Amino acid sequence: MSDFLKHCTPWPEALAGEYRRKGYWRGQTFSALLEERAEQYGERLAVVSGQTRWRYRDLAAEADRLARGFSALGIGPKDRVVVQLPNCAEFFAVIFALFRIGALPVFALPAHRKLEISYFCQHAEAVAYIIADQHGGFDYRNLASEVKAVSPSLQHVLVLGDAGPFTVLGDLPSGMLPAPPEASDVAFFQLSGGSTGTPKLIPRTHDDYIYSLRGSAEICQLSPESVYLCVLPAGHNFALSSPGSLGVFYAGGTVVLSNNSSPDHVFPLIAAERVSITALVPPLVPVWLDAAASLQPDLSSLKVVQVGGARFNSEMAARLVRELGCTLQQVFGMAEGLVNYTRYDDSDALVLHTQGRPISPDDEIRVVDDEDQPLPAGEVGHLLTRGPYTIHGYYRAAEHNARSFTADGFYRTGDLVRQTAEGYLVVEGRAKDQINRGGEKISAEEIEHLLLAHQGVADVAIVAMPDAFLGEKSCAFVIRRDASLRAVELNAYLRKLGIAAYKIPDRIEFTDAFPKTGVGKVSKKILRQMIEQRLLVLS
């Protein structure tokens, strides 16, 4: 067995041995998985992306070509590579190529900007950054120039499309392949939702992640006939493995990619490609339902709509089932590991009113009070979990790990849940200081720190405020040093810093003082109540 990646926390040997004995971890790597599927399903369609239609043997050949190209550049085992690509076939060729040479993708999202990408490159000591030239009206080459200037480890910027001053992804020399990685090795880094600043890096191994997508594919009854429409960012954990694109590849099915979630675009795609399953975040559901009622599209192939990423309203859930006439599957999971699904044969009550139960019989669930004492079924408490695909520590984050994991290895998810008698979870909210804006997680602390650096800001507190469409939006309560300071100035300041647009506060409220708790801390509970009341009055 190879050495575990430095600054990562391995599973305790006793648990790792148990997971292998029980057949959860089978010693399979992602590169071996693709080779097997190319052998088994070589002529079957693997990926559809615009005019690109790759069979499994095409995907395997392109991944092999890129793997040899990356190797020729000197990218090798355990090197970190930040991947920021839109939904395109090349995304999968790139990540399977990196898997083959043992390099570790860091899955950045298309919305991330200079602040986030610079942090990922610096924190991971990335040697390469892979981007598209332009996407959604944004030029990633300009971003790459800014990032490279502040990232000493970054040796290569590889560009899909017009590379400008950088290297063309499609025109690499060919080198020798190194020995393949082991299944116990870290395969890549996902990103945490983040409640204490910039997202933490989540190390996932071949063993643990392939088990989670294999279990997901079985629960979702995927087969070579399955056609999965990916409208969420392809590198997001939900779209990647729940069951996501990788789960579909495991089953030998087809992944159809779209960078546009608009019904006008995706409904014809569903009809043309005979899509059978897709995954949405809650804000997309009413948009699709309203459009379906007016457009009357052919959605006859669509059998399953998954909804996850944020709490899903039960009334909207019932409407989805009624109006689309397909199966709803609620999904509640986290990039750190634990994933829950409602099952296809569950009662209406479970499907509409819960967020499912875990993949594995060895997913251990604790619902505890503020003192870590277990609570009986039905009571709301903090969700703690441990299992065969839940990490035991973030990358290079010793202090954060001490707070986020118990002494016996349970992960503190930050979710407030209650567990039903059947073992299903109902998500009631968040204990962590985080806003869930339609599935996009925003760390209040990160944005507070940025605003506090503005010379006109004396203090700031960011809280979630209710929103009928996104579930939550962010509201910044600001105490000014300068009475002439305006909200538009603060938003412009944040944009200039280069943060993702979804992190910019949706509302800024100026105040003279913050309400305090009994021990003198800012009471965010009262601030949330204040903005809720203000919004009620305005409505």
C-alpha positions as CSV (number, residue, x, y, z in Angstrom):
1,M,0.0,0.0,0.0
2,S,1.4,3.4,-0.9
3,D,1.8,6.2,1.6
4,F,-1.3,8.3,2.2
5,L,-1.0,11.9,0.9
6,K,0.7,14.2,3.3
7,H,-1.7,16.6,5.2
8,C,-4.6,14.2,4.8
9,T,-6.2,12.0,7.5
10,P,-6.4,8.3,6.6
11,W,-9.2,6.0,7.8
12,P,-8.2,4.1,10.9
13,E,-6.8,0.7,9.9
14,A,-9.6,-1.2,11.8
15,L,-12.3,0.6,9.9
16,A,-10.5,0.4,6.5
17,G,-10.1,-3.3,7.0
18,E,-13.7,-3.8,7.9
19,Y,-14.8,-1.8,4.8
20,R,-12.7,-4.1,2.6
21,R,-13.9,-7.3,4.3
22,K,-17.5,-6.2,3.7
23,G,-16.8,-5.5,0.0
24,Y,-17.4,-1.8,0.1
25,W,-13.8,-1.1,-0.9
26,R,-12.9,-3.4,-3.8
27,G,-9.5,-2.1,-4.8
28,Q,-10.7,-0.5,-8.1
29,T,-9.3,2.8,-9.4
30,F,-11.0,5.3,-11.7
31,S,-8.6,4.6,-14.5
32,A,-9.3,0.9,-14.2
33,L,-13.0,1.6,-14.1
34,L,-12.8,3.5,-17.4
35,E,-10.7,0.8,-19.0
36,E,-13.2,-1.9,-18.0
37,R,-16.1,0.1,-19.3
38,A,-14.3,0.8,-22.6
39,E,-13.7,-2.9,-23.0
40,Q,-17.3,-3.8,-22.0
41,Y,-19.2,-1.0,-23.6
42,G,-16.7,0.3,-26.2
43,E,-19.3,1.1,-28.9
44,R,-22.0,2.5,-26.6
45,L,-22.5,6.2,-26.3
46,A,-20.8,7.6,-23.2
47,V,-21.0,11.4,-23.5
48,V,-23.1,13.9,-25.5
49,S,-22.0,17.5,-25.4
50,G,-23.4,19.8,-28.1
51,Q,-22.1,18.2,-31.4
52,T,-19.6,16.0,-29.6
53,R,-20.7,12.4,-29.2
54,W,-18.1,10.1,-27.6
55,R,-18.4,6.4,-27.3
56,Y,-16.8,4.7,-24.3
57,R,-13.7,3.8,-26.4
58,D,-13.5,7.4,-27.6
59,L,-13.6,8.7,-24.0
60,A,-10.9,6.2,-23.0
61,A,-8.7,7.1,-25.9
62,E,-8.9,10.8,-25.3
63,A,-8.2,10.3,-21.6
64,D,-5.1,8.2,-22.5
65,R,-3.9,10.9,-24.9
66,L,-4.2,13.6,-22.3
67,A,-2.6,11.4,-19.6
68,R,0.5,11.0,-21.8
69,G,0.4,14.8,-22.6
70,F,0.2,15.7,-18.9
71,S,3.0,13.2,-18.1
72,A,5.2,14.8,-20.8
73,L,4.8,18.2,-19.1
74,G,6.1,16.7,-15.9
75,I,2.7,16.4,-14.1
76,G,2.8,13.2,-12.1
77,P,1.6,11.3,-9.1
78,K,0.2,13.3,-6.2
79,D,0.6,16.6,-8.1
80,R,-2.5,18.9,-7.6
81,V,-4.2,20.3,-10.6
82,V,-7.1,22.9,-10.4
83,V,-9.7,22.0,-13.0
84,Q,-12.2,24.8,-13.8
85,L,-14.1,23.7,-16.9
86,P,-17.7,24.1,-17.9
87,N,-20.0,21.1,-18.7
88,C,-18.2,19.6,-21.7
89,A,-17.0,16.2,-22.8
90,E,-13.4,17.3,-22.3
91,F,-14.1,17.7,-18.5
92,F,-14.3,13.9,-18.2
93,A,-11.3,13.2,-20.5
94,V,-9.2,15.6,-18.3
95,I,-10.2,14.1,-15.0
96,F,-9.8,10.5,-16.1
97,A,-6.4,11.4,-17.5
98,L,-5.4,12.9,-14.2
99,F,-6.7,9.8,-12.4
100,R,-4.5,7.6,-14.6
101,I,-1.3,9.4,-13.8
102,G,-2.1,9.7,-10.1
103,A,-2.4,13.5,-10.2
104,L,-5.2,15.0,-8.1
105,P,-7.9,17.2,-9.7
106,V,-9.2,20.1,-7.5
107,F,-12.8,20.6,-8.7
108,A,-13.3,24.3,-8.9
109,L,-16.7,25.6,-10.2
110,P,-17.2,27.9,-13.2
111,A,-18.5,30.6,-10.9
112,H,-15.3,30.9,-8.9
113,R,-13.1,33.9,-9.4
114,K,-9.7,35.2,-8.4
115,L,-10.1,35.0,-4.7
116,E,-11.2,31.4,-4.7
117,I,-8.9,30.1,-7.5
118,S,-5.8,31.8,-6.1
119,Y,-6.6,30.2,-2.7
120,F,-7.0,26.7,-4.2
121,C,-3.8,27.0,-6.2
122,Q,-1.8,28.3,-3.2
123,H,-3.3,26.0,-0.6
124,A,-3.0,22.9,-2.7
125,E,0.3,24.0,-4.2
126,A,-1.1,23.2,-7.6
127,V,1.3,22.7,-10.5
128,A,-1.4,23.2,-13.2
129,Y,-4.6,25.0,-13.8
130,I,-7.0,23.8,-16.6
131,I,-9.6,26.1,-18.0
132,A,-11.8,26.9,-21.0
133,D,-10.8,30.1,-22.9
134,Q,-14.2,31.7,-22.4
135,H,-17.5,30.7,-20.9
136,G,-20.7,32.5,-20.1
137,G,-19.2,35.8,-21.3
138,F,-16.2,35.5,-18.9
139,D,-12.6,35.2,-20.1
140,Y,-10.8,32.6,-17.9
141,R,-7.4,33.4,-19.5
142,N,-7.4,36.8,-17.9
143,L,-8.2,35.2,-14.6
144,A,-5.4,32.7,-15.1
145,S,-2.9,35.5,-15.7
146,E,-3.9,37.1,-12.3
147,V,-3.8,33.7,-10.5
148,K,-0.4,32.7,-12.0
149,A,1.1,35.9,-10.8
150,V,0.3,35.1,-7.1
151,S,0.7,31.3,-7.2
152,P,4.4,30.3,-7.0
153,S,3.8,26.6,-7.5
154,L,1.8,27.0,-10.7
155,Q,3.8,25.9,-13.7
156,H,1.2,25.2,-16.4
157,V,-2.1,26.8,-17.5
158,L,-3.8,24.5,-20.0
159,V,-6.6,26.0,-22.1
160,L,-9.5,24.3,-23.9
161,G,-9.9,26.5,-27.0
162,D,-7.8,29.6,-27.9
163,A,-5.0,29.4,-25.4
164,G,-3.6,33.0,-25.8
165,P,-0.3,33.1,-23.9
166,F,-0.8,29.7,-22.4
167,T,-0.8,26.0,-23.6
168,V,-3.4,24.5,-25.8
169,L,-5.0,21.5,-24.0
170,G,-5.6,19.7,-27.3
171,D,-2.0,20.0,-28.5
172,L,0.3,18.3,-25.9
173,P,3.4,16.2,-26.5
174,S,3.2,12.5,-25.7
175,G,5.1,11.1,-22.7
176,M,5.4,7.8,-20.9
177,L,2.7,6.8,-18.4
178,P,3.7,6.2,-14.7
179,A,2.6,3.2,-12.8
180,P,-1.1,3.6,-12.0
181,P,-2.2,4.7,-8.6
182,E,-3.6,2.4,-5.9
183,A,-7.3,2.4,-4.9
184,S,-6.4,3.5,-1.4
185,D,-4.7,6.7,-2.7
186,V,-6.4,10.1,-2.7
187,A,-8.0,10.5,-6.1
188,F,-9.1,14.2,-6.1
189,F,-10.3,17.1,-3.9
190,Q,-13.9,18.2,-3.7
191,L,-14.7,21.6,-2.0
192,S,-16.5,22.0,1.3
193,G,-19.6,24.3,1.5
194,G,-17.5,26.4,3.9
195,S,-18.7,28.0,7.1
196,T,-15.4,29.4,8.3
197,G,-14.0,31.1,5.3
198,T,-12.8,29.9,1.9
199,P,-13.9,26.4,1.1
200,K,-11.8,23.6,2.6
201,L,-10.4,20.8,0.4
202,I,-11.9,17.4,0.8
203,P,-9.7,14.5,-0.1
204,R,-11.6,11.5,-1.6
205,T,-9.9,8.2,-2.4
206,H,-10.7,5.9,-5.3
207,D,-11.9,3.2,-2.9
208,D,-14.4,5.4,-0.9
209,Y,-15.7,7.4,-3.9
210,I,-16.3,4.5,-6.2
211,Y,-18.2,2.7,-3.4
212,S,-20.5,5.8,-3.0
213,L,-21.2,6.0,-6.7
214,R,-21.6,2.2,-7.0
215,G,-24.1,2.2,-4.2
216,S,-25.8,5.3,-5.7
217,A,-26.1,3.6,-9.1
218,E,-27.7,0.5,-7.5
219,I,-30.2,2.6,-5.5
220,C,-31.1,4.6,-8.6
221,Q,-31.4,1.4,-10.7
222,L,-29.0,2.7,-13.4
223,S,-28.2,0.5,-16.4
224,P,-26.6,0.8,-19.8
225,E,-29.9,2.1,-21.0
226,S,-29.9,5.1,-18.5
227,V,-29.5,8.5,-20.0
228,Y,-28.5,11.2,-17.5
229,L,-28.9,14.9,-18.1
230,C,-26.3,17.0,-16.3
231,V,-27.4,20.6,-16.0
232,L,-25.6,21.4,-12.7
233,P,-21.9,22.0,-12.8
234,A,-20.2,18.7,-13.7
235,G,-17.6,19.0,-11.0
236,H,-20.1,19.5,-8.2
237,N,-20.4,16.4,-5.9
238,F,-24.2,16.0,-6.5
239,A,-23.7,16.1,-10.3
240,L,-20.6,13.9,-10.2
241,S,-21.6,11.0,-8.0
242,S,-25.2,11.0,-6.6
243,P,-25.3,9.0,-8.8
244,G,-24.2,11.7,-11.2
245,S,-22.1,11.3,-14.3
246,L,-19.6,8.9,-12.7
247,G,-22.4,6.7,-11.4
248,V,-23.8,6.6,-15.0
249,F,-20.4,5.7,-16.3
250,Y,-20.2,2.9,-13.7
251,A,-23.5,1.5,-15.1
252,G,-22.4,1.9,-18.7
253,G,-25.1,4.6,-19.5
254,T,-25.0,7.9,-21.3
255,V,-24.3,11.4,-19.9
256,V,-25.8,14.3,-21.7
257,L,-24.2,17.7,-20.8
258,S,-25.8,21.1,-20.8
259,N,-24.4,24.5,-19.6
260,N,-27.9,25.9,-19.8
261,S,-30.7,24.8,-17.4
262,S,-33.4,26.9,-19.1
263,P,-36.4,24.8,-20.1
264,D,-36.3,26.3,-23.6
265,H,-32.9,24.6,-24.0
266,V,-33.2,21.4,-22.0
267,F,-36.7,20.3,-22.9
268,P,-35.8,19.7,-26.5
269,L,-32.6,18.0,-25.4
270,I,-34.6,15.6,-23.1
271,A,-36.8,14.7,-26.0
272,A,-34.0,14.3,-28.6
273,E,-31.6,12.2,-26.4
274,R,-34.4,10.3,-24.6
275,V,-33.1,11.4,-21.2
276,S,-34.4,9.2,-18.4
277,I,-33.0,10.8,-15.2
278,T,-31.8,14.3,-14.2
279,A,-30.8,16.2,-11.1
280,L,-32.0,19.7,-10.1
281,V,-31.6,22.1,-7.2
282,P,-34.9,23.4,-5.7
283,P,-34.9,26.8,-7.4
284,L,-35.0,25.2,-10.8
285,V,-38.1,23.1,-10.1
286,P,-40.8,25.8,-10.3
287,V,-39.1,27.2,-13.4
288,W,-39.3,23.8,-15.1
289,L,-42.9,23.1,-13.9
290,D,-44.2,26.5,-15.1
291,A,-42.5,26.0,-18.5
292,A,-43.8,22.5,-18.9
293,A,-47.3,23.7,-18.3
294,S,-47.1,26.3,-21.1
295,L,-44.8,24.5,-23.6
296,Q,-46.3,21.0,-23.3
297,P,-42.9,19.4,-24.2
298,D,-42.3,15.7,-24.9
299,L,-40.9,14.5,-21.5
300,S,-42.1,11.0,-21.9
301,S,-38.6,9.5,-21.6
302,L,-38.0,11.2,-18.2
303,K,-38.6,8.7,-15.4
304,V,-36.8,10.2,-12.4
305,V,-36.1,13.8,-11.3
306,Q,-33.7,14.1,-8.4
307,V,-33.8,17.2,-6.2
308,G,-31.0,18.0,-3.7
309,G,-28.5,20.7,-2.7
310,A,-30.9,22.5,-0.5
311,R,-34.1,21.7,1.5
312,F,-37.0,21.0,-0.8
313,N,-40.5,22.3,0.0
314,S,-43.0,19.5,0.4
315,E,-45.7,21.3,-1.5
316,M,-43.4,21.9,-4.5
317,A,-42.4,18.2,-4.2
318,A,-46.0,17.1,-4.6
319,R,-46.4,19.5,-7.5
320,L,-43.4,18.0,-9.3
321,V,-44.8,14.5,-9.0
322,R,-48.3,15.6,-10.1
323,E,-47.3,17.8,-13.0
324,L,-44.3,16.0,-14.5
325,G,-45.7,12.5,-13.9
326,C,-42.3,11.0,-13.0
327,T,-40.7,9.7,-9.9
328,L,-39.2,12.3,-7.5
329,Q,-36.1,11.2,-5.6
330,Q,-35.0,13.5,-2.8
331,V,-31.2,13.6,-2.3
332,F,-29.4,14.9,0.8
333,G,-25.7,14.7,0.8
334,M,-22.4,16.4,1.3
335,A,-19.0,16.4,-0.5
336,E,-17.4,15.2,2.7
337,G,-19.3,11.9,2.3
338,L,-22.7,10.9,3.6
339,V,-25.4,10.7,0.9
340,N,-29.1,10.0,1.6
341,Y,-31.8,9.0,-1.0
342,T,-35.5,8.4,-0.9
343,R,-36.1,5.0,-2.6
344,Y,-38.3,4.4,-5.6
345,D,-40.6,2.2,-3.6
346,D,-41.0,4.5,-0.7
347,S,-44.4,5.8,0.4
348,D,-45.6,9.2,-0.7
349,A,-45.1,10.5,2.8
350,L,-41.4,9.6,2.9
351,V,-40.7,10.9,-0.6
352,L,-42.5,14.2,-0.1
353,H,-41.5,14.9,3.5
354,T,-38.1,13.4,4.1
355,Q,-34.6,13.7,2.5
356,G,-34.0,9.9,2.4
357,R,-31.8,7.4,4.2
358,P,-28.1,6.6,3.8
359,I,-26.6,4.6,1.0
360,S,-24.8,2.1,3.3
361,P,-25.8,-0.1,6.2
362,D,-22.5,1.0,7.7
363,D,-23.3,4.7,7.5
364,E,-23.4,5.5,11.2
365,I,-25.8,8.4,12.1
366,R,-25.9,10.3,15.4
367,V,-28.4,13.1,16.2
368,V,-27.1,14.9,19.2
369,D,-27.8,17.9,21.4
370,D,-25.4,20.8,22.0
371,E,-23.5,18.6,24.5
372,D,-23.1,15.7,22.0
373,Q,-25.7,13.6,23.9
374,P,-27.9,11.4,21.7
375,L,-31.4,12.5,21.1
376,P,-34.4,10.1,20.6
377,A,-36.0,9.7,17.1
378,G,-38.1,12.6,16.1
379,E,-36.2,15.3,18.0
380,V,-34.1,17.9,16.1
381,G,-30.4,17.9,16.7
382,H,-27.0,18.1,15.2
383,L,-26.1,15.5,12.6
384,L,-22.9,13.6,13.1
385,T,-21.8,10.7,10.7
386,R,-19.1,8.2,10.1
387,G,-19.0,5.6,7.3
388,P,-17.2,3.9,4.4
389,Y,-17.2,7.0,2.2
390,T,-17.1,9.9,4.8
391,I,-13.7,11.6,5.3
392,H,-11.9,11.8,8.6
393,G,-10.3,15.2,7.9
394,Y,-9.8,18.1,5.5
395,Y,-6.6,18.7,3.7
396,R,-4.1,20.9,5.6
397,A,-6.6,22.0,8.1
398,A,-5.6,20.7,11.5
399,E,-7.4,23.3,13.6
400,H,-10.6,23.0,11.6
401,N,-10.4,19.2,11.8
402,A,-10.2,19.4,15.6
403,R,-13.6,21.2,15.6
404,S,-15.2,19.3,12.7
405,F,-14.5,15.7,13.8
406,T,-15.1,13.9,17.1
407,A,-12.4,12.0,18.8
408,D,-13.9,8.7,17.4
409,G,-14.0,10.0,13.9
410,F,-17.6,11.2,13.4
411,Y,-17.9,14.2,11.1
412,R,-19.9,17.2,12.4
413,T,-22.0,18.1,9.3
414,G,-23.4,21.3,10.7
415,D,-26.9,20.2,9.7
416,L,-29.9,20.2,12.0
417,V,-32.0,17.2,11.4
418,R,-34.5,14.8,12.9
419,Q,-34.5,11.1,12.2
420,T,-37.8,9.2,11.7
421,A,-38.6,5.8,13.1
422,E,-37.8,4.3,9.7
423,G,-34.3,5.9,9.8
424,Y,-35.0,8.6,7.3
425,L,-33.6,12.1,7.8
426,V,-35.6,15.3,7.7
427,V,-33.4,18.4,7.3
428,E,-34.5,21.3,9.5
429,G,-31.7,23.8,9.0
430,R,-28.1,24.6,9.6
431,A,-26.2,25.0,12.8
432,K,-23.1,26.3,11.0
433,D,-22.8,29.9,10.0
434,Q,-23.6,29.3,6.4
435,I,-26.2,30.5,3.8
436,N,-27.5,27.9,1.3
437,R,-28.4,30.1,-1.6
438,G,-30.3,27.7,-3.9
439,G,-27.6,25.0,-3.4
440,E,-24.7,27.4,-3.5
441,K,-23.1,27.5,0.0
442,I,-21.8,30.8,1.3
443,S,-19.6,31.2,4.3
444,A,-20.8,34.2,6.4
445,E,-17.4,34.5,8.0
446,E,-15.6,34.7,4.6
447,I,-17.7,37.7,3.4
448,E,-17.6,39.4,6.8
449,H,-13.8,39.4,6.8
450,L,-13.7,40.9,3.3
451,L,-16.2,43.6,4.2
452,L,-14.4,44.4,7.4
453,A,-11.3,45.3,5.4
454,H,-13.3,48.2,3.8
455,Q,-12.3,51.5,5.4
456,G,-15.9,52.6,5.7
457,V,-17.0,49.5,7.6
458,A,-16.8,49.4,11.4
459,D,-18.5,46.0,11.9
460,V,-20.6,43.5,9.8
461,A,-22.7,40.5,10.4
462,I,-24.1,38.4,7.6
463,V,-27.2,36.2,8.0
464,A,-29.6,34.2,5.8
465,M,-32.9,35.7,4.9
466,P,-35.9,33.7,3.5
467,D,-36.5,33.7,-0.3
468,A,-39.4,32.0,-2.0
469,F,-37.3,31.1,-5.1
470,L,-33.8,30.3,-3.7
471,G,-34.8,29.2,-0.2
472,E,-32.3,31.6,1.3
473,K,-30.5,34.7,0.3
474,S,-27.7,36.7,2.2
475,C,-28.2,39.9,4.1
476,A,-25.3,41.9,5.4
477,F,-26.0,44.1,8.5
478,V,-23.3,46.8,8.4
479,I,-22.2,49.4,11.0
480,R,-20.6,52.3,9.1
481,R,-17.6,54.3,10.0
482,D,-18.6,56.7,7.3
483,A,-22.3,57.7,7.3
484,S,-22.1,58.4,3.5
485,L,-21.2,54.8,2.7
486,R,-23.7,53.2,0.3
487,A,-24.6,49.6,-0.4
488,V,-23.6,50.0,-4.1
489,E,-20.1,50.9,-3.0
490,L,-19.7,47.8,-0.9
491,N,-20.9,45.5,-3.7
492,A,-18.5,47.2,-6.2
493,Y,-15.7,46.7,-3.6
494,L,-16.5,43.0,-3.3
495,R,-16.6,42.5,-7.1
496,K,-13.3,44.2,-7.4
497,L,-11.8,41.7,-5.0
498,G,-12.7,38.9,-7.4
499,I,-15.2,36.7,-5.5
500,A,-17.9,34.6,-7.1
501,A,-21.0,36.6,-7.9
502,Y,-23.3,34.4,-5.8
503,K,-21.3,35.4,-2.6
504,I,-22.1,39.1,-2.9
505,P,-24.8,40.0,-0.4
506,D,-28.3,40.2,-1.9
507,R,-29.2,42.9,0.6
508,I,-27.3,45.3,2.8
509,E,-28.9,46.8,5.9
510,F,-27.2,49.7,7.7
511,T,-27.6,49.8,11.4
512,D,-26.1,51.7,14.4
513,A,-25.6,48.6,16.6
514,F,-26.0,44.8,16.7
515,P,-28.3,43.0,19.1
516,K,-26.2,40.9,21.6
517,T,-26.6,37.6,23.3
518,G,-26.4,37.2,27.1
519,V,-22.6,36.7,26.8
520,G,-22.1,39.7,24.6
521,K,-21.8,38.1,21.2
522,V,-23.7,39.3,18.1
523,S,-27.1,37.6,18.1
524,K,-27.5,36.4,14.5
525,K,-30.8,34.8,15.6
526,I,-32.3,38.2,16.3
527,L,-30.8,39.7,13.1
528,R,-32.5,36.9,11.1
529,Q,-35.7,37.7,12.9
530,M,-35.3,41.4,12.1
531,I,-34.8,40.9,8.4
532,E,-37.7,38.4,8.2
533,Q,-40.0,41.0,9.8
534,R,-38.7,43.8,7.5
535,L,-39.4,41.6,4.5
536,L,-42.9,40.8,5.7
537,V,-43.7,44.5,6.1
538,L,-42.3,45.3,2.6
539,S,-44.4,42.5,1.1
